[in-house]
Amino acid sequence: MKIKYRLLPVEPYEVSALETWLSDLSAEGLHLLEIKEYYASFWVKEPERMLYRMEPKKYRKEEFPDWDKLRFYEEYGWKYATTFGEYFHIYTAKEGTPEIHTDPIVESELYHVFRMSNKHFLLAEIGFWGILIVLCIVRNAWQIFNENAYMLVHGNYSLVLWLPLFITLVNLPSFRKAYGIQRIQKKLASGTPLSHNADWRGKLRHKRWLSYVCGIMTAVFFFLSYFPDFLDYSNRPMAEIQHPLPFVALAEIENSPNYVPLRNRTENHNEWSAETISFQSSIGAPVQYSINQRGVVKGKANPEGNLYKAELWLDYKKFSFLVTPQEYLEEFITRHKEEYGSYLPKDGWTETTLEDTPFDYALLLQKDNHTELYMILGNKMLEADYIGGQDLTQCYGLFLEVLQKDYHR
């Protein structure tokens, strides 16, 4: 016999709507075989509209109804169909069969017994996951505020958000079901019987799709925890950038009609032309991007007598409240001196703090024809890493224009 599957169009605790949906499908020839949290399977038989009724379990782990209850219900035309997770047993009968429950007050007692039998379990579950979320937030907050500025800008802290969100989304369906069952119990206790003919195609269906979205997000957050470099540098073609990207063109610095950009990737270096942008995001600097440009000036020779070549790495960083640009720059320079041996006077580097600039702070590092200029304005920093014969201190206007624009990725 053929089996078909359908996604549940409503939440599991929307009892009236779910019963109506199962009855509507039976009229189409789909008769319930098994039902799960997000889908149900059906036997494909002759169309015959059947009634379906959901009854709460006595306790959470009750896998099968009492035999005495089954025999009693069968005498009145109701047969056991299946068990729905940890909450309901489902019974079915032909149309016209007298209802299982006719007194809402008595029926409310079934929901009350089930709620009380699961009360301690639910409270323990809420308490456990709540404490775990708080511990995750406290631990990550402690780690962030005790981390240095360099690591906040270049380190990976994406799990700070992913883990608490994952825990919350995992448990959200359980909390919503518990609240839904409590709502039904209160309605019955007030003397209002449950309707067995509800619209499952309207707002309830939209609410169910929200649940599916939360489920997908849960899976995404789970798998992202295995990819800690997810937010690291990613290349984007300049043509795909939606908002105008502020940057200084190497052609403007060279200021020569004979300048010709080189668009090919350099050998033995992971460097790209200005047609490609490298983006990064972190807690310390949510907006970061880098542009590498290379070119030659025809008819111009370098000091060695070869064709003059120039290269410019332009790095833009917009810092969060966790990091000050001056603090980051100081740690960046210190780190390179200690770990990589660069920027040291014995290696030919000179370090100059520039005065009378339009920036809040500017630092110049030089070695032969290699210049690194760091410019800070507000919470933004621009690094110009240049190899060539031009004086970058004469290009303040170009760099200032970049820092004055507030770019959002």
KOLGUMI-517666 format. One record per residue: x, y, z negated of N, C-alpha, C in turn; residue in one letter. Coordinates in steps of 0.02 Angstrom, whole numbers. Layout:
REM KOLGUMI-517666
R X Y Z X Y Z X Y Z a;
...
//
This chain:
REM KOLGUMI-517666
R 42 -60 0 0 0 0 44 62 0 m;
R 25 111 40 66 171 49 62 217 -12 k;
R 119 249 -28 123 296 -85 143 364 -59 i;
R 110 416 -84 128 485 -67 143 524 -130 k;
R 181 577 -122 203 618 -179 180 690 -169 y;
R 164 722 -224 143 792 -223 174 829 -283 r;
R 195 891 -271 217 933 -326 157 955 -367 l;
R 166 959 -432 112 984 -475 101 1058 -461 l;
R 39 1078 -444 27 1148 -427 17 1192 -488 p;
R 8 1162 -547 -4 1200 -609 40 1172 -664 v;
R 44 1209 -719 84 1186 -776 51 1125 -808 e;
R 92 1081 -839 64 1020 -870 13 1034 -925 p;
R 17 1091 -958 -29 1106 -1012 -94 1139 -987 y;
R -99 1154 -922 -161 1180 -894 -207 1120 -880 e;
R -236 1094 -933 -273 1031 -930 -330 1033 -880 v;
R -373 1083 -884 -432 1087 -841 -412 1090 -767 s;
R -363 1132 -751 -341 1140 -682 -309 1076 -656 a;
R -271 1042 -698 -238 980 -677 -289 925 -665 l;
R -339 920 -708 -392 870 -698 -429 883 -632 e;
R -443 946 -618 -478 964 -555 -435 946 -495 t;
R -370 960 -500 -325 946 -444 -323 871 -429 w;
R -319 830 -481 -318 757 -471 -383 732 -440 l;
R -440 761 -461 -504 742 -432 -509 763 -359 s;
R -485 822 -343 -486 846 -273 -444 801 -228 d;
R -387 779 -253 -344 735 -212 -376 667 -203 l;
R -410 642 -253 -443 576 -245 -496 579 -191 s;
R -529 637 -184 -579 645 -131 -546 644 -62 a;
R -480 656 -60 -442 653 3 -410 585 13 e;
R -419 540 -35 -391 472 -28 -326 462 -66 g;
R -307 510 -108 -246 504 -148 -266 491 -221 l;
R -252 430 -244 -273 410 -312 -211 403 -355 h;
R -213 432 -414 -155 440 -458 -123 373 -474 l;
R -57 371 -464 -17 313 -484 27 330 -544 l;
R 63 386 -540 109 407 -593 116 483 -591 e;
R 126 513 -648 133 586 -651 192 603 -695 i;
R 233 650 -669 292 673 -705 288 748 -717 k;
R 342 776 -743 344 846 -761 331 892 -701 e;
R 359 874 -642 355 918 -585 319 888 -525 y;
R 306 823 -526 273 792 -468 231 733 -491 y;
R 190 709 -444 149 650 -457 149 606 -395 a;
R 141 540 -405 137 493 -349 66 465 -346 s;
R 44 449 -285 -25 428 -274 -29 368 -227 f;
R -76 322 -242 -93 270 -195 -136 301 -140 w;
R -124 281 -78 -165 303 -23 -220 251 -12 v;
R -282 270 -30 -339 225 -25 -396 260 11 k;
R -454 228 10 -514 259 38 -532 321 -3 e;
R -551 375 30 -571 435 -8 -632 421 -53 p;
R -625 437 -116 -679 430 -165 -663 476 -223 e;
R -706 525 -232 -693 573 -285 -699 540 -353 r;
R -645 544 -392 -643 515 -459 -636 571 -510 m;
R -657 557 -570 -648 602 -626 -584 583 -663 l;
R -549 633 -686 -488 622 -726 -492 663 -790 y;
R -474 632 -845 -475 666 -909 -409 654 -945 r;
R -381 708 -973 -317 705 -1009 -331 710 -1083 m;
R -302 663 -1121 -313 660 -1193 -245 659 -1227 e;
R -234 703 -1276 -169 706 -1310 -154 642 -1348 p;
R -89 625 -1351 -68 566 -1388 -75 577 -1463 k;
R -74 522 -1500 -74 528 -1573 -6 553 -1597 k;
R 46 531 -1564 114 552 -1582 157 552 -1520 y;
R 214 584 -1523 255 599 -1464 277 536 -1426 r;
R 297 484 -1461 325 424 -1430 273 370 -1416 k;
R 210 386 -1421 158 337 -1407 156 324 -1331 e;
R 180 266 -1310 186 252 -1239 121 226 -1209 e;
R 77 198 -1251 16 166 -1225 -41 177 -1276 f;
R -102 189 -1254 -157 199 -1301 -173 136 -1341 p;
R -210 144 -1396 -232 87 -1435 -277 41 -1394 d;
R -269 -24 -1405 -310 -72 -1367 -384 -64 -1384 w;
R -399 -49 -1447 -469 -39 -1466 -499 20 -1429 d;
R -459 74 -1422 -484 133 -1386 -494 116 -1312 k;
R -448 79 -1283 -454 61 -1213 -518 21 -1200 l;
R -532 -29 -1243 -592 -70 -1234 -655 -27 -1243 r;
R -653 19 -1292 -711 62 -1304 -724 107 -1244 f;
R -671 136 -1217 -679 181 -1159 -704 142 -1098 y;
R -677 81 -1088 -697 42 -1030 -771 24 -1032 e;
R -798 16 -1092 -869 2 -1098 -911 59 -1071 e;
R -884 119 -1073 -921 178 -1049 -896 200 -980 y;
R -856 157 -947 -837 171 -877 -771 205 -867 g;
R -733 216 -920 -669 252 -913 -611 202 -919 w;
R -566 205 -870 -507 162 -868 -444 203 -878 k;
R -396 171 -911 -331 203 -921 -294 207 -854 y;
R -270 267 -836 -235 276 -772 -159 276 -781 a;
R -134 320 -825 -62 325 -836 -50 370 -896 t;
R 13 375 -916 33 420 -971 74 476 -942 t;
R 59 537 -962 92 596 -937 144 620 -988 f;
R 205 599 -978 261 621 -1020 249 608 -1094 g;
R 264 657 -1135 260 650 -1207 197 682 -1236 e;
R 149 698 -1192 92 737 -1215 24 704 -1206 y;
R 11 675 -1147 -57 654 -1132 -61 582 -1107 f;
R -118 549 -1122 -140 489 -1087 -194 512 -1039 h;
R -196 482 -980 -245 503 -929 -292 445 -914 i;
R -357 459 -913 -409 410 -898 -447 432 -836 y;
R -476 383 -802 -513 398 -740 -578 359 -738 t;
R -627 388 -703 -693 356 -696 -727 383 -633 a;
R -779 350 -612 -816 373 -554 -859 433 -574 k;
R -877 473 -523 -920 531 -536 -986 508 -565 e;
R -1012 547 -611 -1074 529 -644 -1066 492 -709 g;
R -1005 469 -723 -992 434 -786 -996 483 -844 t;
R -1029 464 -900 -1033 509 -958 -964 529 -982 p;
R -958 589 -1008 -894 615 -1031 -868 576 -1091 e;
R -801 574 -1097 -770 542 -1155 -785 582 -1218 i;
R -775 648 -1212 -784 692 -1270 -840 741 -1256 h;
R -887 746 -1302 -942 794 -1295 -944 845 -1352 t;
R -906 833 -1404 -903 879 -1460 -835 913 -1462 d;
R -831 978 -1446 -765 1011 -1444 -730 1012 -1512 p;
R -768 1014 -1566 -736 1015 -1633 -699 950 -1645 i;
R -733 893 -1629 -701 828 -1637 -641 822 -1591 v;
R -648 846 -1529 -593 842 -1481 -534 884 -1504 e;
R -548 940 -1537 -493 983 -1561 -450 947 -1613 s;
R -480 900 -1649 -442 862 -1699 -387 820 -1667 e;
R -400 795 -1606 -349 757 -1570 -288 800 -1556 l;
R -301 862 -1534 -246 909 -1520 -212 929 -1585 y;
R -250 937 -1638 -221 957 -1702 -175 902 -1729 h;
R -198 839 -1725 -156 783 -1749 -91 779 -1709 v;
R -97 788 -1644 -37 784 -1602 11 841 -1618 f;
R -16 902 -1626 27 959 -1642 62 950 -1708 r;
R 26 925 -1759 56 916 -1824 110 862 -1823 m;
R 99 809 -1783 148 755 -1779 211 777 -1743 s;
R 206 831 -1704 264 855 -1667 291 921 -1695 n;
R 259 946 -1747 277 1011 -1773 350 1014 -1796 k;
R 370 965 -1837 438 965 -1864 490 955 -1808 h;
R 472 913 -1760 518 902 -1704 528 966 -1664 f;
R 472 1002 -1651 477 1064 -1612 515 1117 -1650 l;
R 502 1124 -1716 538 1173 -1756 613 1158 -1757 l;
R 629 1094 -1764 699 1074 -1764 732 1089 -1697 a;
R 694 1076 -1643 721 1089 -1576 732 1164 -1565 e;
R 682 1204 -1585 690 1277 -1578 749 1302 -1620 i;
R 753 1277 -1681 807 1298 -1725 875 1279 -1698 g;
R 882 1217 -1673 946 1194 -1648 969 1235 -1588 f;
R 925 1242 -1538 944 1278 -1478 953 1353 -1492 w;
R 911 1380 -1538 920 1450 -1556 987 1463 -1588 g;
R 1007 1420 -1634 1073 1427 -1666 1129 1420 -1615 i;
R 1121 1372 -1569 1172 1361 -1518 1180 1422 -1473 l;
R 1124 1454 -1454 1127 1514 -1413 1163 1570 -1451 i;
R 1145 1580 -1514 1176 1632 -1555 1251 1620 -1561 v;
R 1270 1556 -1574 1341 1540 -1580 1379 1553 -1515 l;
R 1348 1537 -1458 1379 1549 -1394 1390 1624 -1383 c;
R 1339 1664 -1399 1344 1736 -1389 1398 1765 -1436 i;
R 1397 1744 -1500 1445 1770 -1548 1516 1750 -1528 v;
R 1525 1687 -1509 1591 1663 -1490 1618 1701 -1430 r;
R 1575 1709 -1378 1598 1743 -1318 1610 1817 -1330 n;
R 1567 1848 -1372 1577 1918 -1389 1643 1928 -1426 a;
R 1657 1882 -1474 1721 1886 -1510 1780 1878 -1463 w;
R 1774 1832 -1416 1828 1820 -1368 1839 1881 -1324 q;
R 1784 1912 -1302 1790 1970 -1258 1823 2028 -1294 i;
R 1798 2044 -1354 1823 2103 -1389 1893 2092 -1418 f;
R 1918 2031 -1418 1985 2018 -1440 2033 2004 -1382 n;
R 2007 2008 -1321 2048 1996 -1263 2079 2062 -1240 e;
R 2136 2058 -1206 2167 2119 -1183 2133 2143 -1119 n;
R 2147 2206 -1103 2114 2238 -1046 2128 2202 -981 a;
R 2190 2180 -972 2209 2147 -909 2167 2084 -897 y;
R 2158 2043 -949 2120 1982 -942 2045 1995 -932 m;
R 2020 2049 -962 1950 2066 -952 1937 2086 -880 l;
R 1987 2114 -847 1980 2135 -778 1992 2077 -730 v;
R 2041 2035 -745 2059 1981 -699 2040 1912 -723 h;
R 2017 1906 -785 1998 1840 -811 1927 1823 -791 g;
R 1908 1760 -805 1841 1735 -789 1801 1728 -853 n;
R 1746 1766 -858 1702 1762 -916 1630 1752 -894 y;
R 1619 1721 -837 1551 1713 -812 1508 1669 -857 s;
R 1540 1622 -893 1501 1577 -937 1471 1614 -996 l;
R 1494 1676 -1009 1464 1716 -1062 1389 1722 -1052 v;
R 1369 1730 -990 1297 1735 -974 1268 1668 -953 l;
R 1306 1628 -916 1278 1567 -889 1256 1518 -943 w;
R 1297 1508 -994 1282 1457 -1044 1219 1474 -1085 l;
R 1214 1535 -1113 1152 1551 -1149 1090 1548 -1104 p;
R 1097 1571 -1042 1040 1568 -996 1021 1497 -980 l;
R 1071 1454 -971 1058 1384 -957 1020 1352 -1015 f;
R 1042 1364 -1076 1009 1335 -1135 937 1361 -1141 i;
R 927 1425 -1129 861 1454 -1133 814 1424 -1081 t;
R 837 1419 -1018 795 1394 -965 778 1320 -974 l;
R 825 1282 -1002 812 1211 -1014 754 1201 -1062 v;
R 750 1243 -1112 699 1234 -1165 636 1274 -1154 n;
R 636 1320 -1108 577 1361 -1096 514 1320 -1080 l;
R 518 1269 -1036 458 1230 -1021 428 1196 -1083 p;
R 470 1170 -1128 445 1137 -1188 408 1186 -1233 s;
R 435 1246 -1240 402 1297 -1282 336 1318 -1251 f;
R 335 1325 -1186 273 1346 -1152 219 1292 -1158 r;
R 239 1228 -1153 190 1174 -1160 162 1173 -1231 k;
R 206 1182 -1280 182 1181 -1350 133 1238 -1362 a;
R 147 1297 -1334 101 1353 -1342 35 1340 -1305 y;
R 39 1309 -1245 -21 1294 -1207 -67 1246 -1243 g;
R -39 1194 -1274 -79 1146 -1311 -109 1178 -1373 i;
R -72 1222 -1406 -99 1257 -1464 -159 1301 -1443 q;
R -153 1331 -1385 -208 1374 -1360 -271 1333 -1347 r;
R -262 1273 -1318 -320 1229 -1305 -352 1208 -1371 i;
R -310 1190 -1419 -336 1167 -1484 -377 1222 -1518 q;
R -354 1283 -1515 -391 1339 -1546 -456 1352 -1510 k;
R -456 1345 -1444 -517 1355 -1406 -570 1303 -1424 k;
R -549 1239 -1428 -595 1185 -1447 -620 1194 -1518 l;
R -575 1214 -1563 -594 1222 -1633 -645 1278 -1642 a;
R -647 1324 -1595 -697 1378 -1599 -765 1356 -1574 s;
R -769 1293 -1549 -832 1267 -1525 -842 1274 -1450 g;
R -792 1298 -1415 -796 1307 -1342 -769 1245 -1307 t;
R -811 1208 -1269 -787 1147 -1236 -741 1165 -1177 p;
R -698 1118 -1161 -653 1128 -1104 -692 1120 -1039 l;
R -677 1163 -991 -706 1156 -925 -666 1103 -886 s;
R -700 1061 -849 -667 1010 -809 -670 1027 -734 h;
R -682 1090 -721 -684 1113 -652 -652 1183 -649 n;
R -587 1184 -641 -549 1248 -643 -514 1260 -577 a;
R -501 1323 -561 -468 1343 -499 -392 1334 -508 d;
R -364 1286 -472 -292 1274 -477 -254 1307 -419 w;
R -290 1343 -375 -258 1373 -316 -241 1447 -326 r;
R -264 1478 -379 -254 1549 -388 -193 1567 -428 g;
R -203 1606 -482 -147 1631 -522 -107 1575 -554 k;
R -142 1520 -571 -107 1465 -603 -53 1436 -558 l;
R -67 1435 -493 -18 1408 -446 44 1452 -443 r;
R 33 1518 -444 90 1564 -444 132 1555 -507 h;
R 99 1544 -563 135 1534 -626 176 1470 -623 k;
R 150 1419 -589 187 1356 -582 249 1365 -539 r;
R 244 1405 -487 302 1416 -445 356 1454 -482 w;
R 336 1496 -530 385 1528 -573 423 1475 -613 l;
R 388 1423 -634 421 1369 -670 471 1332 -626 s;
R 453 1323 -562 500 1290 -516 562 1333 -506 y;
R 552 1398 -501 610 1444 -493 655 1439 -554 v;
R 625 1436 -614 666 1428 -675 704 1363 -675 c;
R 672 1309 -649 707 1245 -644 766 1248 -597 g;
R 757 1282 -540 812 1289 -492 868 1330 -523 i;
R 850 1384 -558 901 1425 -591 939 1386 -644 m;
R 903 1342 -679 936 1300 -729 990 1257 -696 t;
R 972 1226 -640 1020 1184 -604 1079 1226 -579 a;
R 1065 1286 -554 1118 1330 -529 1166 1348 -585 v;
R 1139 1369 -643 1182 1388 -699 1224 1329 -723 f;
R 1194 1269 -720 1230 1209 -742 1291 1196 -697 f;
R 1279 1198 -631 1334 1183 -585 1385 1240 -581 f;
R 1363 1302 -594 1411 1357 -594 1463 1350 -649 l;
R 1444 1314 -703 1492 1304 -758 1551 1263 -736 s;
R 1543 1226 -680 1598 1185 -653 1639 1223 -601 y;
R 1620 1286 -587 1656 1326 -538 1672 1393 -570 f;
R 1722 1393 -615 1738 1455 -652 1764 1511 -608 p;
R 1787 1495 -547 1813 1547 -503 1760 1572 -454 d;
R 1697 1560 -470 1643 1578 -424 1644 1652 -407 f;
R 1660 1695 -456 1658 1767 -444 1725 1796 -424 l;
R 1774 1753 -411 1839 1778 -392 1837 1806 -320 d;
R 1895 1826 -297 1899 1860 -233 1863 1822 -178 y;
R 1823 1859 -141 1789 1832 -83 1796 1882 -25 s;
R 1810 1857 33 1822 1900 91 1756 1916 126 n;
R 1748 1979 145 1690 2001 182 1713 2044 241 r;
R 1689 2028 301 1706 2071 358 1680 2142 348 p;
R 1719 2191 368 1699 2260 360 1632 2274 393 m;
R 1617 2239 449 1555 2250 485 1494 2229 445 a;
R 1503 2185 394 1447 2161 355 1434 2203 292 e;
R 1477 2253 279 1468 2295 219 1408 2341 231 i;
R 1357 2336 188 1296 2374 197 1304 2447 180 q;
R 1339 2461 125 1349 2531 105 1417 2555 129 h;
R 1422 2618 147 1488 2645 168 1541 2632 115 p;
R 1596 2603 136 1649 2584 90 1703 2639 89 l;
R 1711 2674 34 1762 2726 32 1833 2697 31 p;
R 1874 2716 78 1943 2694 78 1984 2742 122 f;
R 2049 2739 113 2094 2781 152 2125 2739 208 v;
R 2118 2763 268 2146 2727 325 2221 2741 330 a;
R 2258 2688 345 2330 2695 352 2347 2744 407 l;
R 2305 2748 458 2317 2795 513 2318 2867 488 a;
R 2276 2882 437 2275 2950 409 2340 2966 373 e;
R 2369 2916 339 2432 2927 303 2490 2935 352 i;
R 2491 2893 403 2545 2897 452 2538 2961 494 e;
R 2477 2982 507 2463 3046 541 2504 3053 606 n;
R 2499 3001 648 2536 3002 711 2491 2976 767 s;
R 2491 3010 824 2450 2986 881 2476 2920 909 p;
R 2537 2902 890 2566 2840 916 2556 2781 869 n;
R 2517 2792 815 2505 2738 768 2459 2685 799 y;
R 2479 2621 791 2440 2565 818 2429 2515 761 v;
R 2366 2502 742 2354 2453 688 2369 2381 711 p;
R 2394 2341 665 2405 2270 678 2347 2232 646 l;
R 2311 2195 685 2250 2162 660 2260 2089 643 r;
R 2317 2061 658 2328 1990 644 2354 1980 574 n;
R 2342 1921 549 2365 1902 483 2442 1895 484 r;
R 2474 1919 430 2546 1915 428 2568 1844 412 t;
R 2625 1825 435 2651 1758 423 2672 1750 350 e;
R 2657 1692 322 2677 1673 254 2646 1719 200 n;
R 2593 1756 217 2559 1798 168 2484 1792 177 h;
R 2449 1792 122 2376 1789 125 2349 1861 129 n;
R 2365 1895 184 2348 1965 193 2307 1973 257 e;
R 2259 2017 254 2214 2026 310 2215 2098 334 w;
R 2188 2109 392 2184 2177 419 2127 2214 386 s;
R 2120 2278 403 2068 2320 373 1999 2298 394 a;
R 1993 2251 439 1928 2227 459 1898 2180 407 e;
R 1937 2160 356 1914 2114 305 1925 2145 236 t;
R 1874 2141 194 1877 2168 126 1877 2111 76 i;
R 1920 2115 26 1921 2065 -27 1886 2094 -89 s;
R 1832 2062 -111 1794 2085 -168 1806 2041 -229 f;
R 1801 2071 -287 1804 2034 -349 1759 2069 -400 q;
R 1732 2030 -445 1691 2058 -498 1710 2025 -564 s;
R 1712 2064 -617 1728 2037 -683 1693 2079 -736 s;
R 1695 2056 -798 1663 2093 -851 1699 2160 -863 i;
R 1765 2159 -857 1803 2220 -868 1798 2270 -812 g;
R 1791 2245 -750 1785 2288 -691 1733 2257 -644 a;
R 1670 2274 -652 1617 2244 -611 1626 2255 -536 p;
R 1658 2311 -518 1668 2325 -447 1743 2329 -434 v;
R 1767 2285 -391 1837 2286 -370 1839 2266 -296 q;
R 1879 2300 -258 1890 2278 -189 1960 2298 -166 y;
R 1986 2260 -119 2053 2272 -92 2051 2271 -16 s;
R 2090 2316 13 2095 2321 86 2169 2323 104 i;
R 2189 2278 148 2258 2276 171 2261 2301 243 n;
R 2305 2350 255 2313 2377 323 2386 2376 343 q;
R 2398 2360 406 2466 2359 433 2466 2391 501 r;
R 2522 2421 519 2526 2452 585 2596 2472 603 g;
R 2604 2495 664 2669 2518 689 2659 2586 721 v;
R 2714 2624 726 2713 2688 761 2760 2680 821 v;
R 2731 2679 880 2772 2669 940 2819 2728 950 k;
R 2880 2711 968 2930 2762 979 2966 2785 917 g;
R 2948 2758 859 2979 2777 796 3017 2717 769 k;
R 3078 2729 743 3120 2676 716 3128 2684 641 a;
R 3139 2629 607 3153 2631 535 3228 2643 525 n;
R 3250 2651 462 3321 2665 450 3368 2613 478 p;
R 3344 2551 487 3386 2498 515 3388 2499 591 e;
R 3349 2544 620 3349 2549 693 3296 2506 726 g;
R 3256 2470 687 3202 2429 715 3138 2469 720 n;
R 3088 2439 751 3023 2472 759 2993 2486 691 l;
R 2972 2547 682 2944 2569 618 2877 2533 605 y;
R 2872 2501 546 2810 2467 526 2789 2495 458 k;
R 2724 2499 448 2697 2524 385 2642 2476 360 a;
R 2634 2474 295 2583 2431 266 2554 2466 205 e;
R 2487 2458 195 2454 2489 139 2403 2441 108 l;
R 2414 2426 44 2365 2390 4 2327 2442 -36 w;
R 2262 2444 -29 2221 2491 -66 2175 2452 -112 l;
R 2183 2461 -178 2142 2426 -228 2099 2476 -265 d;
R 2033 2465 -265 1985 2508 -300 1955 2469 -357 y;
R 1953 2500 -416 1924 2467 -475 1878 2516 -511 k;
R 1818 2492 -528 1772 2531 -569 1762 2492 -634 k;
R 1784 2520 -690 1786 2484 -753 1721 2490 -792 f;
R 1708 2439 -833 1651 2440 -878 1671 2476 -943 s;
R 1623 2481 -990 1636 2515 -1054 1686 2476 -1096 f;
R 1700 2412 -1078 1746 2371 -1118 1819 2389 -1106 l;
R 1834 2422 -1051 1904 2435 -1032 1912 2508 -1011 v;
R 1964 2539 -1035 1982 2606 -1011 2035 2598 -957 t;
R 2033 2639 -904 2082 2633 -850 2154 2640 -874 p;
R 2166 2687 -921 2235 2697 -946 2259 2635 -983 q;
R 2215 2605 -1022 2234 2545 -1059 2251 2488 -1011 e;
R 2209 2480 -960 2221 2427 -911 2287 2438 -874 y;
R 2299 2500 -851 2359 2515 -813 2422 2502 -854 l;
R 2420 2522 -917 2478 2511 -961 2493 2436 -968 e;
R 2441 2396 -979 2451 2324 -986 2472 2293 -919 e;
R 2446 2319 -864 2463 2294 -798 2538 2304 -784 f;
R 2563 2364 -797 2634 2379 -786 2678 2337 -832 i;
R 2659 2335 -896 2698 2296 -945 2700 2223 -926 t;
R 2643 2196 -905 2639 2125 -886 2686 2110 -828 r;
R 2687 2154 -778 2730 2142 -720 2804 2148 -739 h;
R 2819 2192 -785 2889 2199 -806 2912 2137 -844 k;
R 2869 2112 -888 2888 2056 -932 2884 1988 -897 e;
R 2832 1978 -858 2820 1912 -830 2849 1903 -760 e;
R 2849 1958 -722 2871 1951 -652 2937 1987 -639 y;
R 2961 2026 -688 3025 2059 -679 3024 2117 -630 g;
R 2964 2139 -611 2959 2194 -563 2953 2260 -600 s;
R 2963 2315 -563 2958 2383 -587 3013 2402 -637 y;
R 3065 2361 -642 3119 2376 -690 3170 2422 -657 l;
R 3198 2470 -696 3250 2515 -668 3310 2478 -640 p;
R 3328 2422 -672 3387 2385 -648 3375 2354 -579 k;
R 3311 2348 -561 3294 2322 -495 3284 2378 -444 d;
R 3298 2438 -465 3294 2494 -417 3230 2534 -421 g;
R 3186 2520 -468 3121 2555 -473 3128 2617 -516 w;
R 3094 2669 -496 3088 2729 -537 3014 2738 -556 t;
R 3001 2762 -616 2932 2771 -641 2922 2844 -660 e;
R 2872 2876 -630 2860 2947 -643 2787 2960 -657 t;
R 2774 2993 -713 2706 3016 -727 2696 3083 -693 t;
R 2650 3088 -647 2641 3147 -606 2600 3200 -642 l;
R 2620 3262 -635 2584 3319 -664 2551 3359 -608 e;
R 2505 3403 -628 2472 3448 -580 2439 3410 -522 d;
R 2403 3358 -539 2365 3320 -489 2291 3330 -501 t;
R 2249 3317 -452 2176 3323 -461 2146 3264 -499 p;
R 2189 3219 -524 2165 3159 -558 2172 3167 -634 f;
R 2138 3125 -671 2146 3125 -744 2215 3100 -763 d;
R 2241 3054 -722 2308 3026 -735 2334 2997 -670 y;
R 2399 3004 -659 2429 2977 -599 2500 2953 -615 a;
R 2516 2894 -591 2582 2864 -603 2611 2843 -537 l;
R 2675 2860 -527 2710 2844 -465 2768 2797 -478 l;
R 2770 2741 -443 2825 2693 -445 2856 2690 -376 l;
R 2923 2694 -374 2956 2695 -309 3019 2652 -310 q;
R 3032 2622 -250 3093 2585 -239 3106 2585 -164 k;
R 3156 2622 -143 3172 2629 -71 3110 2655 -34 d;
R 3087 2617 15 3028 2640 53 2963 2608 28 n;
R 2966 2579 -33 2907 2548 -63 2881 2595 -117 h;
R 2818 2616 -111 2787 2662 -158 2722 2632 -186 t;
R 2713 2639 -251 2650 2620 -282 2624 2680 -321 e;
R 2565 2702 -301 2535 2761 -332 2470 2740 -366 l;
R 2465 2752 -431 2405 2735 -470 2370 2800 -490 y;
R 2307 2806 -472 2269 2867 -485 2205 2849 -523 m;
R 2193 2885 -578 2135 2873 -621 2090 2934 -622 i;
R 2026 2923 -612 1977 2976 -616 1914 2948 -650 l;
R 1900 2971 -711 1843 2945 -748 1855 2871 -765 g;
R 1806 2829 -747 1813 2757 -760 1835 2719 -698 n;
R 1865 2754 -650 1887 2722 -588 1962 2730 -579 k;
R 1991 2682 -545 2063 2683 -531 2075 2661 -460 m;
R 2120 2696 -427 2139 2679 -359 2214 2666 -357 l;
R 2232 2608 -330 2303 2591 -322 2321 2590 -248 e;
R 2371 2629 -230 2396 2629 -161 2465 2598 -162 a;
R 2470 2538 -135 2533 2501 -131 2557 2508 -59 d;
R 2608 2550 -49 2626 2572 19 2698 2556 34 y;
R 2710 2531 94 2777 2521 121 2782 2561 185 i;
R 2822 2612 185 2828 2656 243 2867 2718 227 g;
R 2868 2765 272 2911 2823 265 2875 2886 243 g;
R 2809 2884 230 2772 2944 212 2772 2955 136 q;
R 2760 3018 116 2757 3037 46 2684 3037 24 d;
R 2665 2988 -18 2595 2981 -39 2571 3039 -82 l;
R 2617 3074 -114 2596 3131 -156 2569 3188 -114 t;
R 2578 3184 -49 2550 3235 -4 2480 3215 21 q;
R 2456 3159 -5 2391 3133 20 2338 3132 -35 c;
R 2346 3176 -86 2299 3176 -142 2227 3184 -118 y;
R 2217 3226 -70 2149 3240 -46 2114 3178 -21 g;
R 2150 3135 15 2121 3073 41 2102 3026 -15 l;
R 2146 3020 -65 2132 2974 -121 2077 3002 -166 f;
R 2077 3067 -176 2026 3098 -219 1957 3087 -191 l;
R 1950 3091 -126 1885 3081 -94 1858 3011 -108 e;
R 1903 2962 -111 1882 2892 -126 1857 2887 -198 v;
R 1895 2915 -245 1878 2909 -315 1815 2949 -333 l;
R 1800 3000 -295 1740 3040 -310 1676 3008 -287 q;
R 1682 2957 -244 1623 2921 -221 1610 2862 -268 k;
R 1548 2856 -289 1529 2803 -336 1503 2744 -296 d;
R 1546 2695 -283 1526 2638 -241 1495 2583 -283 y;
R 1439 2555 -260 1407 2497 -290 1406 2442 -238 h;
R 1431 2384 -258 1434 2329 -210 1364 2305 -192 r;
//
